[in-house]
Amino acid sequence: MALALCTAASPLLADQFTAVSFGGAYGAAQQKHMLDPYMAQSGHKILFENYSGGIAELKAQVESGNILWDVVDIEVIDLERACSEGLLEVFPHDTLPPGDDGTPASEDFSPQALANECGVGNIVWTVLYAYNSDTIQGGTPSTIGDLFDTSTYPGKRALRKRPQVNLEWALIADGVPPAEVYELLATDAGQARAFAKLDTIKDDLVWFDSWSQAPQLLNDGGAVMVQSANGRIFDAIQSDKKPFEMVWDGHIFDLDVWAIVKGSKNKALAEDFIRFATSSKPESGMQEVAYGPTRQSSYAYVDEAILPKLPSAHLDEGLQASGEFWADYGESLGEKFNEWLLK
């Protein structure tokens, strides 16, 4: 972090900034298709670091005035709250370049990618669960309900340690239609029902903080089913030839956005990078880890064989994460979730 701390203070390092994302195969793809090409073209240096998501670190930096990051890759499920709490800069969407085919940015991006003033969507991704076909017992899991069925499919389940997705899945597994999940989860009764469903598998749960841990847990036998960003499992299957299978039923799909930390001393550079990173060709590179671009013009560069493996091919099987819901209820449900963990 020493270099990052020097960035704002030293004029000699004024053409350098810090970006943070989620590491692993995802971060490697961003490095290859977004960061490295930008550095080569612009001559600016990017210090690229990993974090586990959420807004806690972001909030601590902004509130203390000790800004260590400039650009952050943030999940839309966290974006609404981060923006409303003043943790991010407003991004000038009208400065985004047209697509490579000439389509204006306002028409080329999906509406969700530009829905929040604090960021620009860079991928469509999803959270699903996967199992190891070499170690699973009881048959072939195919639904969210199977994740909660420890009688038929014995063994540990690994979930990311946060209420987001887990509470939605609990209600879906308990028979709530996906379209009614957020309405019910906004009530005390719905929240109680979700936690009660999680209670049924609490003794079989393994918790992790970073998406990079999901394929590791599935590979080393730490869990027989793992919650994961789809790209992590896709990469393990494609690159490492792991015998993993993805289950799309009830997946919670979302966007990630590039955003700028409030108070960044390198705001102009950060904006320039985001304009480049969200242009047609760089976005298309994320197909390497099965994340879909948010610009229509990017699909001209996507391999047709990859299209069925992108979340966009399975939207009818899933539920779109509600950043608005989590902006309203994230803090209170985070407290209830932590209390539940300690019971």
SVG drawing of the C-alpha trace seen along z (x, -y; Angstrom):
<svg xmlns="http://www.w3.org/2000/svg" viewBox="-45 -18 53 59">
<polyline fill="none" stroke="black" stroke-width="0.4" points="0.0,0.0 3.0,-2.3 2.9,-3.3 -0.8,-4.0 -0.2,-6.3 2.4,-8.2 0.2,-8.7 -1.8,-11.7 1.2,-13.3 3.8,-13.2 3.5,-15.1 6.0,-12.7 3.4,-9.9 0.5,-12.0 0.0,-9.8 -0.5,-6.7 -3.7,-5.5 -5.0,-2.6 -7.8,-0.3 -9.3,2.5 -11.3,5.6 -11.9,9.2 -8.8,10.9 -8.6,14.5 -9.5,15.4 -11.7,12.3 -9.0,9.9 -6.6,11.6 -9.0,11.1 -9.5,7.4 -5.7,7.0 -5.3,8.5 -8.2,6.8 -8.7,3.5 -5.7,2.5 -2.7,3.6 -4.1,2.2 -4.9,-1.1 -1.5,-1.4 0.1,-0.6 -2.0,-3.2 -1.9,-6.0 1.4,-5.6 -0.2,-5.8 0.5,-3.2 -2.3,-1.4 -1.7,0.2 -4.1,3.2 -5.2,4.6 -7.8,7.1 -10.7,6.8 -13.6,8.9 -16.4,6.6 -19.0,4.8 -18.7,1.2 -17.0,1.5 -13.4,0.7 -14.7,-2.0 -16.7,-3.7 -13.8,-3.6 -11.5,-5.4 -14.0,-8.1 -15.1,-8.8 -11.4,-9.0 -10.3,-11.0 -7.5,-8.5 -8.3,-7.6 -6.2,-4.7 -8.2,-3.7 -9.3,-5.6 -11.2,-3.2 -13.3,-0.3 -15.1,2.6 -18.3,2.8 -21.4,5.0 -24.6,3.2 -26.1,4.9 -23.8,2.7 -23.7,-0.3 -27.0,-1.9 -26.1,-2.1 -22.5,-3.3 -23.7,-6.0 -26.6,-7.2 -24.1,-7.4 -21.8,-9.6 -18.9,-7.2 -18.6,-7.5 -18.1,-10.3 -20.8,-11.0 -19.6,-9.7 -20.3,-11.8 -22.1,-9.3 -22.3,-11.8 -18.5,-11.5 -18.7,-7.7 -17.5,-7.0 -19.8,-5.4 -19.5,-1.7 -17.1,-0.4 -20.0,-0.2 -20.8,-3.9 -23.8,-3.4 -24.1,-6.2 -23.2,-5.0 -26.7,-5.9 -28.1,-3.4 -25.3,-0.8 -25.2,-0.2 -28.0,1.8 -30.2,-0.5 -29.1,1.2 -25.4,0.4 -26.1,-3.4 -28.9,-3.3 -26.9,-4.7 -25.1,-8.1 -22.1,-6.8 -20.8,-4.1 -20.7,-2.4 -21.6,1.2 -18.8,3.4 -20.1,7.0 -23.2,9.0 -22.5,11.9 -24.4,14.1 -24.2,16.0 -25.1,19.7 -24.0,22.9 -21.9,25.7 -21.0,29.2 -18.1,31.6 -19.4,34.5 -16.7,36.7 -17.7,36.2 -21.4,35.5 -23.6,38.2 -27.4,38.7 -27.8,37.9 -27.5,34.8 -28.6,31.5 -30.6,29.2 -32.6,26.7 -32.0,24.3 -34.1,26.6 -31.4,29.3 -28.8,27.0 -31.0,27.1 -31.6,30.9 -28.9,32.4 -30.7,35.7 -30.6,36.5 -27.2,34.7 -25.2,35.0 -22.1,32.9 -21.0,29.3 -22.3,26.3 -20.0,23.3 -21.6,19.8 -20.3,16.3 -20.5,14.8 -23.1,12.0 -26.9,11.9 -27.2,11.0 -28.1,13.9 -28.4,16.3 -31.6,14.8 -33.1,14.7 -32.1,18.4 -33.6,19.4 -37.0,18.0 -36.9,19.5 -36.0,22.9 -38.9,22.5 -41.3,22.2 -41.5,18.4 -41.8,17.5 -38.7,15.4 -40.9,12.5 -42.2,12.2 -38.9,12.6 -38.0,8.9 -41.5,7.9 -41.6,10.7 -38.0,10.1 -39.0,6.5 -41.3,7.8 -40.4,9.1 -42.2,12.3 -40.3,12.8 -37.0,12.2 -37.9,14.7 -38.9,17.2 -35.6,16.9 -33.5,17.3 -35.6,20.3 -34.8,21.9 -31.1,21.2 -31.4,22.8 -32.2,26.1 -28.7,26.3 -26.7,24.2 -24.8,27.1 -23.7,28.0 -22.5,24.6 -18.9,23.4 -18.4,19.7 -16.0,17.8 -15.2,14.2 -13.7,14.1 -15.0,15.6 -11.6,17.0 -12.2,19.5 -15.2,21.1 -13.5,23.3 -10.8,24.1 -13.4,25.4 -15.1,27.5 -11.8,28.9 -10.3,29.8 -13.4,31.4 -14.2,28.6 -17.7,28.6 -19.8,30.7 -21.7,27.6 -20.4,24.0 -22.0,20.7 -19.9,18.9 -19.7,16.2 -20.3,18.1 -16.9,17.1 -14.9,18.7 -16.5,22.1 -16.3,21.6 -12.6,20.9 -11.9,23.9 -13.8,26.1 -12.1,24.5 -8.6,23.9 -8.1,26.5 -10.4,29.2 -12.2,29.6 -15.2,31.9 -17.5,29.1 -21.1,28.6 -23.0,25.3 -26.7,25.1 -28.5,22.2 -31.8,22.6 -32.5,19.6 -29.2,17.8 -29.1,14.2 -27.7,12.1 -26.3,8.7 -23.9,6.2 -20.5,5.0 -19.6,1.4 -16.4,-0.6 -16.8,-3.6 -14.6,-6.3 -14.0,-6.6 -15.3,-9.9 -12.4,-12.2 -10.0,-10.5 -7.1,-12.8 -6.9,-11.2 -10.5,-11.6 -9.7,-12.7 -7.4,-9.8 -9.9,-7.4 -12.7,-8.7 -10.4,-8.3 -9.7,-4.7 -13.4,-3.9 -14.2,-5.3 -11.5,-3.0 -12.4,0.1 -16.1,0.0 -15.5,-0.5 -16.6,2.3 -13.4,4.4 -12.1,4.4 -15.6,5.4 -15.7,8.3 -12.6,9.8 -14.5,10.8 -15.9,13.7 -12.8,15.6 -14.4,16.0 -18.0,16.2 -19.1,12.7 -21.2,10.9 -20.6,7.3 -23.0,4.5 -22.6,3.0 -24.4,4.5 -21.5,3.6 -19.2,5.8 -21.1,9.0 -19.5,8.7 -16.3,9.8 -17.8,12.7 -17.2,16.3 -20.5,17.9 -19.5,21.0 -19.3,18.9 -22.8,17.3 -24.7,20.2 -22.4,20.1 -23.0,16.4 -25.6,15.4 -27.5,13.6 -28.5,17.0 -30.1,18.0 -32.0,15.0 -35.3,16.8 -34.0,19.2 -32.8,16.5 -33.7,13.4 -32.1,10.0 -30.5,8.7 -32.2,5.6 -29.6,3.0 -32.5,0.8 -33.7,3.4 -30.2,3.9 -29.6,0.1 -32.7,-0.1 -32.3,3.1 -28.6,3.9 -27.5,2.4 -30.4,3.9 -30.2,7.3 -26.4,7.3 -26.9,6.9 -29.5,9.6 -27.3,11.9 -24.3,11.4 -26.6,12.0 -27.9,15.2 -24.3,16.4 -23.5,16.1 -26.6,18.1"/>
</svg>
